[in-house]
Amino acid sequence: MSNFEFIKISTKSLSILFIFGSIKILAFNNCYRLKEIILPKSIESIDEFAFSNLKNLKVIYEGSKEEWNLIKIDKNAFEKD
C-alpha cells in the first residue's frame, strides 16, 4: 500500500482486493473500529506496526496456510498495546 496511511476508518470489516507488494508501516495503526480484514493472495509482506493496537482483529487470508507462511511479516506487525 505504498506509503499510504489510513488515519481513520469507520468500517468494521475491510476486504482488500489486490495488493502488489506490502502493507506499509502503521497503515492501519489505531483503527480501533476495524474488527476484520480480508487479505488477498497477492500480498508479499506486512511491515512493522501495520495493524498495531487492534485488539480483536480477525485476519482472513484468501490463500493457503503454506502461502501465508511465505509472506514476510514483521514480528511487530500485529503488536497489541
N, C-alpha and C positions, 0 to 999 in steps of 0.2 A: 504494500500500500504506500509505496514510495513517498516518504516524508510527509504523509498526510496524517494529521492527528485529530481524532474525534474529541471535542471538548465536552459536548453534552449529547446525550442520546435519550430519546423519550420512549423508545420501544422496549419491550421486554424480551423480544426474540429477533434475531437478525440472521439472515441467510446470505452468505457471501457467495455469489455465483461463480466468480472466477478471480483468482489471484495469480499473477505471474511474478513469482519471487517470494517476498516475505511480508509479514505483518510487522511493521516497524515499532521501534521503542516507544512505549507509552501510548500506543494507538487507541486503546480502549481503557486506559487507566482511569479509575474513579467513575466509570459509567455505571453507577450503582443500580440503575433500573434494568440493566441488561442481565437477564437470567439464563438465556440460552443463545448459543451461536452455532451455526452450521458452517463448517469449513469444507471447501472443495478439495478434490484430489490434487489440484494444480498447485497447492501451497508447498513451498520449499523450505521455509524457515519461519520461526516466530521469535522475534527479538526480545531482549530483556524488558520486563515490566509491561509487555504489550497488553496483558489482561490483569494487571495488578489491582489489588483492593476490590476484587469482585468475589465476595464470599460464597455465594451459592451458584456460581456459573456452571451451567451444563454445556459441555462441548460435544457436539456431534460431528463426526468426521465421515465424509462420504466414501472414503476408501477403506481398504482392509487394515487390519492391525499391523500387518507386515509393512504396508505403505506408510502408516503413521510412524512406525519406528524408524523410517528413513528420513523423516523431517528433522531438520536441525532446530531443536527447541532449547532456547536458553534456560538455564536452571532457575532463573527468576521470572520467567515469562508469566507464570500464574501465581506470583507471590501474593500472599494474603497478609494484610496488615494485622 
